[in-house]
Amino acid sequence: MRRIPLAWLLLSRQPLRLLVALAGICFAGILMFMQLGFRDGLFDASVTVHRLFDADLVLISPRSMSSISMSGFPRRRLIQTMAHNDVVGITPVNWNFLLWRNPKTLLTRSILALGFEPNDPLLNDSELQQKAKSLTQKGRVLFDELSRNEFGPIPDWFKKGLTIETEVAGKRVRVAGLVSLGPSFGADGNLLTSRETFLELLPTTPPGSIEIGLVRIKSEADPIGVVNSLSASLPNDVKVLTKEAFIEFEKNYWRTSTSIGFIFTLGAAMGFVVGCVIVYQILYSDVSDHLPEYATLMAMGYKLKSLLGVVAREGFLLAVMGYLPAYASGQALYALVRNSTKLPVSMDIHRAILVFILILFMCMGSALFAMRRLVDADPAEIF
């Protein structure tokens, strides 16, 4: 026997109502995609530089709160780690925000500056070691070509072979090369320089103080064991973390110490609620408009379970048809955000599945509530 697609026929009978329902579901899906995307992009962007560090362990000050509030600690603490049998290399790093002058507009903007010894490994970038040689000359910097456009057309000028000189913290510097790091919510741009130049740009920094200490250990060593050993041997004016713990330390700041993560999660929840209301109104109106037909089917012997299944299938169809344009729109908006802000906002499989589950739950839950109108229907009273 040929099955009649009753759920689809009921939905498509009034195209305008169907379009309104799909528009509401699509809007709710886009809102959830964007809010969750911004939230996850925030966490990913906040550790852009952290992930690139060529290190197994990281030393920071216990007073450091996040990348936007780093405190210094004695450099000798990093040197003391070399006494451990599993430590094979270290890199002292200065980390602070300085004012960069746009060489085109002459406007200043805060930029994250990292100072390190040019001969020491800093990032997991095979080309950086060669580029870092130019930093041995005082007053030279490497500019992050992924920085926001407000810092000036530095990448374009440099690739054209132009000599680029500007001011950082009121001191004259020259761009000696480009690196690819990427902006974050804490920093719109980045630059690398030698510790000698860094101390010239920020003379208030004590020469024996650093903000981050990178530690490399033997490949066969246990990072957790080395962390515990160093934490026990070093004074309490320094904290030892694995690289993964350092990344989580930064993410946890944005997750718990600011309202940004909460706001984006709340925005996604509001999109879910709006979608629920829209779908419920559509399905409730559909059931109410067709109560005589449903009552007729019940009087003919159709079980209530079968009729409830029709409403459930309507909810499922709405979920699938509403999700597809929401997903496509989410991809397009993510691309727009990446191009406009250069933040790492992209679609991933986990978020795509999560939003689909939320939309499916939204539609099926609304269908469940709309079914109450059908359960309470009495054929005798309707006729």
N, C-alpha and C positions, 0 to 999 in steps of 0.2 A: 504493500500500500504506500502511495506517495504521501509523505508528510507535508502538511501545510505550514509554511513559515509564518505562523500567526504573530509571533513577536515582531518580526521585521515588518509585516503588513500593518500592524498597529502603529509602529513608529513612523513608517513612511506615508501613512494615510494623510498626515498633516505635515508637509515638508517644512513649512515655516516654523512650526513648533520644534521639529527635529533640529533645524539649523540653530535655533535659539539654544537648545539643550547642548548641542555640540560646541557652540561658541562659549557657553558657560564652562563646560568641562575643559575645553582647550585653554581658556583664560586661567582657570584654576591650576591646570598643569604647567602652563608657562610660568605662573607666579611661583609655584613650588620649585620648578627647575632653576629659576633665577635666584631665588633666595638661598636654596641649598648650594647652588653653584658659587654664589658669592661667599657663603660661609666657608665652604671647603677651599675655595680659591684663596681666601684670607689666610687659612692655616698653611696652605702650600706655599703661598708667596712669602709668608713671614720667615720661612726657612730656606729661601732660595740660595743664599750664600752658605748657610750651615751645611747643606747637603754637598756642596762642592769642596769643602775643606778636605785636604789630603791628611787625614788624621784618624787614629783609632780611639784616642782619648782626648778630652778637652778640659783644660783648667780654666776656671773663672773665679771671680770673687764671690763670696757668699752674699755680698751686698748687691750684686747685679740682679736686676729684676727682669730684664728682657733686652733685646737688641737695641731698643731705643733708650735704655737706661743701664749702660754697662759701667761698672766701677773697676778701678784698677787694683792690682795686687803686685807684690814684689816679683820682679823678673827672676830673682834667684830661686824662687820656688820651682819654676819650670826647669832651671838648671839642675836642681836637686833630684829631679825625677830621673836624670841620666844615671844615677847610682843604682837604679833597679836593673836587674839582669835582663829583663824582657824589653826594656826601652831601647830603641835603636835610633831615634831621631826626634828632634824638637824644633818648633818654629814659634818664636814670640811674635805676637800680633797686637798692634795698637788699633783701636776701634773707636771712632767718634764721628759726630756730625759736624761738618764745616760748611761755610757759606761759599757757594760756587757762583761766579759772575758769568752770566750768559754773554759770550763775546760778541753776539749780534745785537741783542737788545740792551745789554749792560745791566739787566735786572739780576738780583741775587736770589738764590734758592738753596735750601739745605740739601747737602749730598752726603752720603755715607762714605767715609774715607777709611781705608785699611792700610796700615803701615806694617811692612815686614822686611826682613833681610832678603834682598834680591837673590841671593844664592841658596836660600832655604826653600824647600817645597811648601807651597801654600794651597793650591787648588788641584783637583783632579783634572788638569788640563795639560796635555802634552806640549802645547804651544806656548804656555805661559813661561816656562823656564827660559826659552829663547827671548821672549818679549821682555822678561824681567831684567835682562842684562842692561837694557837702556835706563833702568832706574838707578843704576850705580852713580849716575851723574845727578847732582843735587838739583831739585826743582823740576824733575821729570815725573809725569804721572801716566798711568794707563786708564783710559776712560771706558766705562761700560757702554757699549754701543746700543744696548737694550734699554738704556735710561729714557725717561720721558722726554718729549720734544721740548719741554720748557727750558732745558739746559742748553739748547742751541743745536744747530745742525752739525754737531761735531763729527759724527761718523761720515757724513757726506763730504765735508771739507777735508777730512784726513785721507779718505779714499781718493780724493782728487789730487793729493800730493801737497796740499796747502800746509803751511806752518801755522799751528794753532797755539796761541798764547792767551792766557786769561788770568784771572785772579782767584785764588782760593784762600779764604780767611784773610783777605787783604794782601796776600803775598803773590808774587808773579810766578806762574808755573807754565810749563809747556807740555802738551799732549804728545807722548812718545809712542803711543800705540793704542789699540783697542782690545777689549776683552768682552766676553758675552756672559753676563751674570743674570741680569733681569731685576726689575724693581720689585718692591714689596709694599705692604701696607705701611710699614715703618719708614721705608726709604724709597724715594722716587728715582734715585739714581745712585751709582756707585763709582768709586775710583780707587785704584791701587797705587801705592807709592812706597818708597823705601822708608824705613824707620827714621833715617836721618832727615829726610824731607818732611816727614810727618811731624817730627819734633820742632822743625823750623816753622811749620804752619801753625802748630799749637804749642807754643813755648811754655804754657802753663803745665804741660804734662811732665811729671818727673822723669828723667832719663832712665831710671831703674824701675819704672812702672809699666806694666802692660795690662790690657783688658782681657786678652784671650791667649792661652797657651796650647798649642797643638802638639800632641804626643803621638809618635808612631811606635808600635810595638812589633815584636816578632810575629810572623804569620801563625806560628803554632801556639802562641800564648793565649791564655784565656783573658779576654778584656775585663770581665767582672772580677776575676781574681786579682788582676793588676790594679784595678780601681780600689779594691778593698785594701790591698797592700800599701798603695800610695796614700790613701786616705788616713791610714793608721800611722804612717811615718811622717807625713807633712803636718805643719801647724794648721790651726783652724782658721787661718786667714786666707785659705784657698779651698776651693771645692773641686773634686775630681769627678768627671762624668765620662761615660762612654759617648761616642758620637751620636748614637741613637737617643740616649738620655738627654743630650744637649739639644737635639732637635725637638724632643718632647717637652723639654723645659721651656722652649720658646713658644711652642704651640699652646702649652698650658696657660701661659700668660694671657694670650689673646682669648682663650676659651673661658677662663675663670675670672681674670682680673679686669676685663673690659666688658662693656655691654654689647659689643658688636656681634659676638656669636649668638647671644640671646635674642637680639633684635632680628637677625636673619632667620633663626629657627621659628620665632614667633610669626614672622612674615609668611613662612611656609605653612604654618598651622592655620593662619587666617585664610590663605588660599584654599586649603583643604575644607575649611568650614563653609566658605562661600560656594565652593563646588557642591558640597552636600546639600545646601539649601536649594540651589538651582535644580539639581537633578531630582531632589525630592518633590519640588513643586511640579516639575514636568511629569514625572511618573504618577504622582497623586492625581493630577488633572486627567491624565490618560485613563487611569483606572476609573475615576469618577464618571468620565464621559462615556465609558463603555460598560457601565454597570448593568444595563439591561441585557447587553449581549452576553456578559459573563453569567448573569442570572439565568439566561436561556440555556446556556451550555450546562449549568449546574442542574437545571430542571430536566435536561435531556439525559443526565446520568454521568456527566463528566465529574471526576473527583476534584475536590478542592486542591489537592496536591498538584494536579496537572495544570490547573489555572494559575496557581502560584508560581509554577515553573515558567509559565509564559512571561510573567512580570520579571522574574529573575533573569530570563534570557534577554529581556529588553534592557535591563541594567547592564548586563555583560556586553551587549552590542554597543551601548552608549559608551562604555568604558573604552572599548577597543577603538571605536571611530573617533572618540575625543582625544585619545592618547596620541595617535599617529600625527595629527597636525601640531599638537603640543610639542612632541619630540622634535619634529622638523624645525619648528619655530625656535625651540631651545638651542638647537645647533647653530642656527643663524645668529641668534642673539649672543651666544658665547663667542662666535667669531668676531662680532662687532665689538664686544667688550675687550677681547684680546688685542684687536687692532687699535682701539682707542686708548686703552689704559696699559697695555702690555703686561697685564696680570695673567697668571696661568689658570684661567678659567676655561675648562674644557669638559666635554661630556665623557663620563666613564660608565662602564657597564653596571657598576653597583648603584650609581645614582639613577640610571635609566630604569633599572629593575625596581628600585625603591619607589620612584614616582609612579610607575605603572601599578605597583601593588597598592599604593595610596589611592590612585584613581579608581582601581577596581573595587577596593574596599568602600570608597566613597559612593560609587554607583550601586554596588550590591547592598550596602547598608541603607541607602535611600530607597531602594526597591523593597527591602524588608519592611521598612516603615510604611511604604505605600501599600503593601499587601494587607495591612490591617483594615483598610477600607473594604477590601474584597472579602476578608474573613468575616467582617461584621455584616456583610450584605445578606439580606433575607429575600429570596426570590418572591415570596408572597407579598412582601411590603413594596417591592419595586414595581410589581405589576398591579 
